[in-house]
Amino acid sequence: MVGSIRTKTTPQSTKHLIFLRQLYMAGSLISSLTSSFARLSSLYFAKGRGAACSANYIRCYRPSFKIRYISLYPQSRLLRLSFSSNAVARGGLSRSLDREDLVVLGIETSCDDTAAAVVTGNGEVLGQVVSSQEDLLSRYGGVSPKMAEEAHSLVIDEVVQKTLQSSKLTEKDLTGVAVTIGPGLSLCLRVGVTKARRVAGRFNLPIVGVHHMEAHALVARLVDRDLQFPFLALLISGGHNLLILARDVGHYVQLGTTIDDAIGEAYDKTARWLGLDMSKGGGPALEELARDGDSNSLKFKIPMRQYKDCNFSYAGLKTQVRLAIESRNVCVGNNPISSASFRDRKSRADIAASFQVVSGGVASNQYVRSRLSYVVEKNHIRLVCPPPKLCTDNGVMVAWTGIEHFLLGRFDPPPPASEPEDHVYDIRPRWPLGEEYLQGKSEARSLKRARIHPSLTSIIKASTQPKI
């Protein structure tokens, strides 16, 4: 039956898990897409705890550039940019853009992690540092944008410096800087962009703005260097779910997206309602509690089951959880799980286990990965799952995505060595990654259409059009 997957093992495995239903639905779209999709080489599952994210604006026309055309697709041309011979001093990109010569600093501050990494063009991670905001998550029961911004500001210099030290490099050894410019929380994004531009300006380094969700997708090509386009990518972040067809760097087709609440919000709300310790986030807290619960004790309905598309929704699931808590008279509010009675704790564990079966967990969840393995084996395709440390927000994925774009000539020249305090930075809190697959549009009334910027794919496509 289209829209569901059944197995013959355990009662749990016969559940129509929403993420598998939507993944399975994507398979039915293969024949409707272009013939290149038939070369589907991999399925990639990534998770980032940052807010919903989309794309990266690439400014192509600067006086210091020479412009030439190179072939990207049979029927399109891509503007490739290169610096004139006197545009970059030591530490800048050379005109040849040789992969082995690239050493890129990546900076990520889209949500609640301050991260940086140094990665070479050949994929060697020379050093990386991640500073978490677990204490703030616990104190505020989730991400507080203003507090998160202040936390980023306090540690950003130290994170970058420790990253360089662990790499045994200095800024003078870099050939470029990559930084997340969207999507994410605008206050947080600004901290990373400001730091990246200061480093790039002071050391005369070219800079590339990175799309957060593209970084999660492309890190699969760092993990598996044989992974070629096109491939299918399932991205699950704290603030967004996205199912895309990746045709090339910067070229994506959106098969499904989040129409209201993403899985991360559903996890955080449920964890708070159950009185769990939020210091490590709602996901880990719920998964730990769920181990002691009965997943068959409650029958939560599968969200979006009536819609024959690949979109995601968890608002209704949150409502079901709240009603279950009320109906079972679970003593929550100011009563943390640590002081709950045995009976009360068991009720909370049952709710957590039933919730997790329906929602599917997050990308680091081994149960999710095992179910994905079942799908890919059944359909004779390959599964690429980056290690957990590269599934959360990190600087490695940003640096690597910057390298992918650098090699295509997509970068900005070094910013001024000293920018005014009131400089308006190019940050994009809401930013679609790819163009929506027309036959996959949701019928759901709650689908959010608000967007500030054109998608990354549409911008790059526009830049490849020959100028008359």
Backbone torsions as a table, in degrees:
resi	resn	phi	psi	omega
1	MET	NA	126.3	-179.4
2	VAL	-63.7	133.5	177.4
3	GLY	98.5	1.8	176.1
4	SER	-148.2	159.4	177.9
5	ILE	-131.5	130.9	178.2
6	ARG	-118.5	146.2	173.7
7	THR	-124.1	175.8	-175.8
8	LYS	-120.9	35.3	-176.1
9	THR	-109.1	-86.9	-175.4
10	THR	-110.0	163.2	176.4
11	PRO	-57.4	-36.0	179.2
12	GLN	-61.7	-41.1	-173.4
13	SER	-72.9	-12.6	178.8
14	THR	-87.0	-2.7	176.9
15	LYS	-66.2	145.4	176.7
16	HIS	-87.9	82.9	-177.5
17	LEU	-66.3	136.8	-172.3
18	ILE	-62.3	-40.5	-176.3
19	PHE	-69.8	-31.1	177.5
20	LEU	-75.6	-34.8	177.0
21	ARG	-60.0	-44.1	-177.5
22	GLN	-72.8	-34.7	176.9
23	LEU	-65.4	-42.2	179.8
24	TYR	-64.5	-39.3	177.5
25	MET	-58.8	-35.7	-179.2
26	ALA	-61.6	-33.8	179.6
27	GLY	-61.9	-32.6	-179.1
28	SER	-72.9	-11.9	179.9
29	LEU	-89.7	-9.6	-173.0
30	ILE	-55.7	-47.7	-176.4
31	SER	-67.5	-19.5	-179.3
32	SER	-84.5	-17.9	-179.9
33	LEU	-86.0	-177.3	-177.7
34	THR	-69.9	164.6	-175.7
35	SER	-63.5	-21.8	-179.3
36	SER	-65.2	-25.4	-179.9
37	PHE	-66.7	-21.5	178.3
38	ALA	-65.1	-18.3	178.6
39	ARG	-89.7	21.6	-178.8
40	LEU	-47.6	116.8	-173.0
41	SER	-102.9	-19.7	-176.3
42	SER	-162.9	158.9	170.8
43	LEU	-117.4	133.0	-174.9
44	TYR	-128.3	132.4	-175.1
45	PHE	-120.5	117.9	-176.5
46	ALA	-131.3	155.4	177.9
47	LYS	-135.7	136.8	173.7
48	GLY	-134.3	140.6	-175.7
49	ARG	-83.6	-2.3	-178.4
50	GLY	-72.3	172.2	179.6
51	ALA	-70.1	170.5	-179.4
52	ALA	-55.5	135.8	-171.1
53	CYS	-133.3	152.4	176.6
54	SER	-137.7	-110.5	-158.7
55	ALA	-121.4	-166.4	-166.4
56	ASN	-134.4	124.3	-179.7
57	TYR	-84.8	135.4	-177.6
58	ILE	-117.2	111.5	179.8
59	ARG	-82.6	121.2	-169.3
60	CYS	-102.9	-19.9	-168.5
61	TYR	-115.1	105.3	177.8
62	ARG	-133.2	144.5	-177.8
63	PRO	-58.6	-28.0	-175.7
64	SER	-81.5	-0.4	-178.1
65	PHE	-95.5	146.4	162.1
66	LYS	-99.4	143.7	-176.3
67	ILE	-117.7	132.1	173.6
68	ARG	-139.7	163.3	-178.3
69	TYR	-107.1	140.3	171.4
70	ILE	-131.7	158.6	-177.7
71	SER	-82.8	129.4	175.4
72	LEU	-113.6	-52.5	175.6
73	TYR	-122.1	159.9	-178.6
74	PRO	-56.2	-30.9	-174.3
75	GLN	-117.4	20.5	178.2
76	SER	-144.1	163.7	177.9
77	ARG	-128.0	146.3	-178.2
78	LEU	-114.9	129.6	174.8
79	LEU	-70.4	118.0	176.1
80	ARG	-105.4	129.5	-175.2
81	LEU	-106.2	140.3	175.3
82	SER	-142.1	148.5	-179.9
83	PHE	-73.9	145.1	172.9
84	SER	-67.7	163.1	-170.0
85	SER	-59.7	-26.1	-177.9
86	ASN	-105.4	12.9	-174.6
87	ALA	-84.3	-25.7	-174.4
88	VAL	-126.1	126.6	176.7
89	ALA	-89.3	-165.2	-178.5
90	ARG	-56.1	135.3	-178.1
91	GLY	96.8	-15.8	179.9
92	GLY	-88.3	172.1	178.9
93	LEU	-71.8	138.8	174.2
94	SER	-81.9	168.8	-177.1
95	ARG	-68.3	-23.6	-174.7
96	SER	-79.1	-25.4	-178.6
97	LEU	53.1	42.2	178.8
98	ASP	-67.3	134.5	-177.2
99	ARG	-57.4	-45.7	-174.8
100	GLU	-66.7	-15.8	-179.4
101	ASP	-90.5	-10.9	-175.3
102	LEU	-77.8	132.1	171.6
103	VAL	-135.5	109.1	-169.6
104	VAL	-117.3	133.9	172.2
105	LEU	-90.3	125.3	177.4
106	GLY	-109.6	135.2	-178.8
107	ILE	-126.0	131.8	-177.0
108	GLU	-131.4	120.6	176.5
109	THR	-143.8	41.4	-173.5
110	SER	-74.4	-23.1	-178.4
111	CYS	-144.5	-104.1	-170.6
112	ASP	-112.0	7.9	175.8
113	ASP	-119.9	132.7	173.1
114	THR	-98.4	114.7	-172.7
115	ALA	-135.3	149.6	175.6
116	ALA	-149.7	154.5	178.6
117	ALA	-157.3	154.8	173.0
118	VAL	-116.9	123.4	-176.4
119	VAL	-130.6	141.3	178.4
120	THR	-90.1	165.8	179.5
121	GLY	-62.9	-22.6	178.1
122	ASN	-89.9	6.3	175.0
123	GLY	90.2	8.9	178.4
124	GLU	-81.8	125.8	177.7
125	VAL	-88.1	108.2	-176.5
126	LEU	-80.7	-28.9	179.9
127	GLY	-174.6	148.5	176.8
128	GLN	-154.6	148.8	179.2
129	VAL	-140.0	138.2	174.8
130	VAL	-129.8	126.1	175.7
131	SER	-108.3	117.3	-176.2
132	SER	-90.0	161.7	177.7
133	GLN	-116.8	43.1	-175.5
134	GLU	-59.1	-37.7	-178.7
135	ASP	-64.7	-38.1	178.5
136	LEU	-69.5	-38.7	178.1
137	LEU	-60.2	-41.0	179.7
138	SER	-68.8	-40.9	-175.7
139	ARG	-69.5	-39.7	-175.3
140	TYR	-104.3	1.5	179.2
141	GLY	67.2	28.0	-178.2
142	GLY	149.0	-166.6	-176.6
143	VAL	-86.7	125.0	171.8
144	SER	-103.7	111.3	-173.1
145	PRO	-53.0	-45.1	-177.3
146	LYS	-67.6	-43.3	178.3
147	MET	-65.8	-38.5	179.2
148	ALA	-64.4	-39.7	178.1
149	GLU	-60.6	-45.8	-179.5
150	GLU	-63.1	-39.6	178.7
151	ALA	-64.9	-41.7	176.1
152	HIS	-59.4	-45.9	-177.0
153	SER	-61.8	-35.1	-178.0
154	LEU	-70.3	-29.5	-171.5
155	VAL	-115.5	-8.2	-171.9
156	ILE	-59.2	-43.3	-179.9
157	ASP	-63.3	-43.8	-179.4
158	GLU	-65.6	-40.7	-179.6
159	VAL	-61.8	-46.6	-179.8
160	VAL	-65.1	-42.7	-178.6
161	GLN	-64.9	-42.2	179.0
162	LYS	-66.7	-33.5	177.6
163	THR	-63.8	-45.7	179.0
164	LEU	-65.2	-40.1	179.7
165	GLN	-64.2	-42.5	179.3
166	SER	-67.7	-23.9	177.0
167	SER	-83.6	-9.1	-175.0
168	LYS	59.0	39.9	179.3
169	LEU	-131.8	168.1	169.2
170	THR	-122.8	173.9	179.7
171	GLU	-59.0	-27.8	-178.7
172	LYS	-68.4	-18.5	-180.0
173	ASP	-87.4	-8.1	-177.7
174	LEU	-79.8	154.2	173.5
175	THR	-111.5	-6.6	178.3
176	GLY	-176.7	166.9	178.6
177	VAL	-128.0	136.1	175.2
178	ALA	-121.4	141.6	-177.6
179	VAL	-147.6	142.4	176.7
180	THR	-69.9	124.5	176.9
181	ILE	-113.0	-2.0	177.2
182	GLY	163.8	166.2	-13.5
183	PRO	-78.5	174.8	-177.1
184	GLY	154.5	-164.1	177.8
185	LEU	-84.0	124.8	-172.9
186	SER	-58.9	-40.7	-179.8
187	LEU	-62.5	-38.4	-179.5
188	CYS	-74.3	-43.4	179.1
189	LEU	-56.8	-39.9	-176.1
190	ARG	-61.0	-35.4	-179.2
191	VAL	-63.1	-47.1	-179.6
192	GLY	-66.7	-42.6	-179.4
193	VAL	-64.9	-40.8	178.7
194	THR	-60.6	-45.9	179.9
195	LYS	-64.5	-44.2	-178.6
196	ALA	-61.6	-42.2	-179.0
197	ARG	-69.7	-32.4	177.4
198	ARG	-67.2	-43.3	178.0
199	VAL	-64.6	-47.4	-178.7
200	ALA	-63.7	-39.3	-179.8
201	GLY	-69.1	-43.1	-177.2
202	ARG	-67.1	-35.1	-175.6
203	PHE	-109.7	16.3	173.2
204	ASN	55.6	49.8	-176.6
205	LEU	-108.5	138.3	172.8
206	PRO	-65.2	156.8	-173.7
207	ILE	-137.6	145.2	176.8
208	VAL	-130.3	133.3	175.4
209	GLY	-85.2	132.1	-173.0
210	VAL	-111.1	140.2	173.5
211	HIS	-83.1	126.1	-172.6
212	HIS	-59.6	-45.7	-177.0
213	MET	-73.9	-30.8	174.5
214	GLU	-64.2	-36.9	178.7
215	ALA	-62.2	-40.7	176.7
216	HIS	-63.2	-36.2	-179.5
217	ALA	-72.7	-44.1	-173.0
218	LEU	-77.5	-17.0	179.1
219	VAL	-64.1	-19.0	174.9
220	ALA	-62.4	-31.0	180.0
221	ARG	-77.5	-16.6	171.8
222	LEU	-80.0	-40.7	-179.9
223	VAL	-68.9	-42.5	-179.8
224	ASP	-123.2	99.0	-174.2
225	ARG	-70.7	-10.3	177.2
226	ASP	-89.3	-3.6	-178.7
227	LEU	-71.2	116.5	-179.0
228	GLN	-112.6	158.7	174.7
229	PHE	-77.6	151.3	-2.7
230	PRO	-86.4	158.4	173.0
231	PHE	-147.6	160.4	179.8
232	LEU	-95.4	133.0	-178.3
233	ALA	-124.6	128.3	174.1
234	LEU	-108.5	113.2	-176.2
235	LEU	-111.1	122.5	178.7
236	ILE	-123.4	111.6	179.8
237	SER	-116.9	173.1	179.0
238	GLY	-59.9	-30.5	-175.9
239	GLY	-113.9	0.4	-174.0
240	HIS	-160.5	147.2	168.8
241	ASN	-118.7	141.8	-176.6
242	LEU	-150.3	131.1	174.2
243	LEU	-117.0	117.5	-173.3
244	ILE	-132.9	155.4	167.7
245	LEU	-100.4	115.0	179.0
246	ALA	-90.7	109.1	179.9
247	ARG	-86.6	-36.0	-178.9
248	ASP	-169.1	175.0	176.3
249	VAL	-60.1	120.1	179.8
250	GLY	82.0	5.9	-177.5
251	HIS	-128.9	105.5	-173.7
252	TYR	-135.5	148.0	173.8
253	VAL	-115.1	123.3	-178.4
254	GLN	-85.2	114.4	179.5
255	LEU	-90.8	-31.9	179.1
256	GLY	-157.5	152.2	-178.2
257	THR	-148.2	175.8	177.9
258	THR	-80.2	126.5	-178.5
259	ILE	-96.8	-14.8	174.8
260	ASP	-150.4	-101.3	-178.4
261	ASP	-88.7	133.1	177.6
262	ALA	-85.1	173.2	-175.6
263	ILE	-63.1	-35.9	-179.1
264	GLY	-61.8	-42.7	179.0
265	GLU	-66.1	-40.0	178.8
266	ALA	-62.2	-41.0	178.5
267	TYR	-65.6	-46.9	-177.3
268	ASP	-63.8	-44.7	179.5
269	LYS	-62.6	-46.1	-179.2
270	THR	-62.7	-41.5	179.3
271	ALA	-62.9	-41.5	178.8
272	ARG	-65.5	-44.1	179.9
273	TRP	-60.9	-31.3	-179.6
274	LEU	-89.7	4.1	175.0
275	GLY	71.7	33.1	-175.8
276	LEU	-88.6	161.0	176.4
277	ASP	-73.5	117.5	-174.9
278	MET	-94.7	10.6	-174.3
279	SER	-61.6	-28.9	179.1
280	LYS	-110.6	13.9	179.1
281	GLY	96.9	159.7	-177.7
282	GLY	-67.0	-36.6	-177.6
283	GLY	-58.3	-58.8	179.7
284	PRO	-59.0	-37.4	-179.7
285	ALA	-64.4	-44.0	179.9
286	LEU	-68.6	-40.0	-179.7
287	GLU	-62.9	-38.5	179.1
288	GLU	-66.2	-45.2	179.7
289	LEU	-66.9	-36.8	-176.6
290	ALA	-62.2	-24.9	-179.6
291	ARG	-62.1	-26.1	-178.4
292	ASP	-96.4	5.2	-175.7
293	GLY	-108.8	169.6	177.5
294	ASP	-102.4	111.9	-176.1
295	SER	-70.7	-13.2	179.9
296	ASN	-97.6	4.1	-176.5
297	SER	-73.3	-26.8	179.3
298	LEU	-129.5	144.3	-179.5
299	LYS	-111.2	83.1	176.1
300	PHE	-75.4	141.8	179.9
301	LYS	-77.1	147.8	179.1
302	ILE	-76.5	120.4	179.0
303	PRO	-64.2	146.3	172.0
304	MET	66.6	15.3	-175.7
305	ARG	-64.9	-28.7	-176.8
306	GLN	-80.9	-8.6	-178.7
307	TYR	-101.7	128.7	-176.9
308	LYS	-92.7	65.0	176.8
309	ASP	-144.9	-170.4	-175.2
310	CYS	-111.1	21.7	-178.1
311	ASN	-84.5	165.6	-174.7
312	PHE	-121.8	147.9	176.7
313	SER	-156.2	137.5	178.6
314	TYR	-131.8	6.4	179.1
315	ALA	-63.6	-44.1	179.9
316	GLY	-65.1	-35.3	178.6
317	LEU	-65.2	-39.3	176.9
318	LYS	-59.4	-42.9	179.2
319	THR	-62.1	-40.9	178.2
320	GLN	-61.9	-40.4	179.2
321	VAL	-64.5	-45.5	180.0
322	ARG	-59.5	-43.6	179.3
323	LEU	-65.6	-35.8	178.4
324	ALA	-65.7	-39.9	178.0
325	ILE	-62.1	-43.2	-179.6
326	GLU	-67.3	-42.2	-177.0
327	SER	-68.7	-26.8	-179.7
328	ARG	-95.3	4.3	179.1
329	ASN	53.3	39.7	178.1
330	VAL	-69.4	129.4	-176.9
331	CYS	-83.3	92.2	178.9
332	VAL	-108.5	-135.5	-177.1
333	GLY	74.1	-115.3	-179.4
334	ASN	-91.9	14.2	-178.6
335	ASN	-103.9	94.0	-178.2
336	PRO	-67.5	161.1	-178.2
337	ILE	-60.4	-28.3	-177.7
338	SER	-65.3	-25.8	-178.8
339	SER	-111.3	13.8	-179.8
340	ALA	-78.2	150.3	175.5
341	SER	-69.6	166.7	-179.9
342	PHE	-58.9	-45.1	-178.3
343	ARG	-65.1	-42.6	-179.9
344	ASP	-65.4	-41.9	179.2
345	ARG	-63.3	-38.4	179.0
346	LYS	-64.2	-39.7	178.1
347	SER	-63.5	-42.1	178.5
348	ARG	-65.3	-40.2	179.7
349	ALA	-64.1	-39.2	178.1
350	ASP	-63.5	-41.2	178.4
351	ILE	-64.4	-43.2	179.9
352	ALA	-62.6	-42.7	-178.9
353	ALA	-67.0	-42.1	179.5
354	SER	-67.0	-39.3	177.3
355	PHE	-62.0	-44.6	-175.6
356	GLN	-66.8	-34.6	178.5
357	VAL	-62.0	-41.4	-178.9
358	VAL	-75.2	-43.7	-175.5
359	SER	-78.1	-26.8	175.5
360	GLY	91.3	-5.9	-179.8
361	GLY	79.9	-170.8	-179.9
362	VAL	-110.5	178.5	-169.6
363	ALA	-62.4	-31.3	-179.7
364	SER	-78.1	-8.9	-179.8
365	ASN	-68.8	121.3	-176.9
366	GLN	-65.1	-28.9	178.4
367	TYR	-64.1	-42.0	178.7
368	VAL	-61.6	-44.4	-178.5
369	ARG	-64.3	-37.5	179.2
370	SER	-66.1	-37.3	178.8
371	ARG	-70.4	-36.6	176.1
372	LEU	-64.8	-38.2	178.3
373	SER	-60.9	-38.0	177.9
374	TYR	-61.9	-43.3	-178.4
375	VAL	-64.4	-46.7	-175.9
376	VAL	-69.7	-35.1	177.7
377	GLU	-66.6	-38.8	179.9
378	LYS	-65.2	-32.9	-176.8
379	ASN	-102.6	7.3	174.4
380	HIS	59.0	43.8	173.4
381	ILE	-124.3	170.3	-172.1
382	ARG	-102.0	142.4	179.7
383	LEU	-109.5	128.0	176.2
384	VAL	-117.0	114.1	178.6
385	CYS	-119.1	109.9	176.7
386	PRO	-61.4	156.6	177.8
387	PRO	-62.8	154.9	-176.2
388	PRO	-51.1	-36.8	-177.3
389	LYS	-66.8	-20.1	176.1
390	LEU	-100.4	2.9	176.6
391	CYS	-92.4	-28.4	172.9
392	THR	-81.3	169.7	-179.0
393	ASP	-62.2	134.3	-176.2
394	ASN	-156.6	163.3	-179.4
395	GLY	-80.2	-21.4	-179.2
396	VAL	-61.7	-46.9	-177.7
397	MET	-64.5	-33.0	179.5
398	VAL	-70.9	-45.7	179.0
399	ALA	-61.9	-43.0	-178.6
400	TRP	-65.4	-41.7	177.6
401	THR	-64.5	-37.8	174.6
402	GLY	-59.7	-41.4	177.9
403	ILE	-62.3	-44.0	179.3
404	GLU	-57.8	-41.0	179.8
405	HIS	-77.2	-37.4	176.6
406	PHE	-56.0	-43.1	-177.2
407	LEU	-67.0	-19.4	175.6
408	LEU	-96.4	4.5	177.9
409	GLY	79.6	17.9	-178.8
410	ARG	-99.8	95.8	178.5
411	PHE	-161.0	162.4	176.0
412	ASP	-99.3	153.3	176.2
413	PRO	-69.4	167.9	179.7
414	PRO	-57.0	135.7	176.4
415	PRO	-71.8	169.7	177.5
416	PRO	-57.9	147.5	-179.0
417	ALA	-61.6	-28.5	179.3
418	SER	-138.5	111.4	179.1
419	GLU	-99.2	145.2	179.7
420	PRO	-63.9	155.5	-178.1
421	GLU	-62.0	-29.3	-176.9
422	ASP	-92.9	16.0	-179.9
423	HIS	-61.9	135.1	179.5
424	VAL	-91.1	112.2	-177.1
425	TYR	-84.5	151.5	179.5
426	ASP	-84.9	91.5	176.1
427	ILE	-121.7	148.3	-171.9
428	ARG	-134.6	85.3	-176.9
429	PRO	-57.9	-39.5	177.1
430	ARG	-115.0	121.5	-173.8
431	TRP	-157.8	107.9	178.8
432	PRO	-63.2	146.7	178.8
433	LEU	-83.6	-49.0	-176.5
434	GLY	-132.3	173.9	177.0
435	GLU	-79.1	141.4	-176.0
436	GLU	-72.9	135.4	176.2
437	TYR	-71.7	115.7	-169.1
438	LEU	-58.7	-39.0	-177.4
439	GLN	-77.6	-3.4	-179.9
440	GLY	-107.5	10.8	-179.4
441	LYS	-64.0	138.5	-177.1
442	SER	-77.7	148.7	174.7
443	GLU	-90.3	-6.8	-176.3
444	ALA	-62.8	135.0	-176.5
445	ARG	-70.8	-24.9	-174.5
446	SER	-85.2	4.8	-177.6
447	LEU	-58.7	124.4	-178.6
448	LYS	-82.0	123.5	-177.9
449	ARG	-107.7	-9.4	-175.1
450	ALA	-62.4	129.6	175.9
451	ARG	-151.0	150.3	-176.5
452	ILE	-98.1	-40.3	-173.2
453	HIS	-119.7	153.6	172.0
454	PRO	-63.0	158.2	-178.8
455	SER	-67.2	158.0	176.6
456	LEU	-56.6	-43.9	-177.8
457	THR	-61.4	-44.9	-178.1
458	SER	-66.7	-34.9	179.3
459	ILE	-67.5	-44.8	179.9
460	ILE	-66.5	-39.5	176.8
461	LYS	-59.8	-43.1	-179.9
462	ALA	-63.0	-35.4	-178.1
463	SER	-73.6	-17.4	-178.5
464	THR	-89.2	-9.3	-178.6
465	GLN	-71.1	131.6	179.2
466	PRO	-64.5	138.8	-178.9
467	LYS	-86.1	129.3	-179.2
468	ILE	-94.0	NA	NA
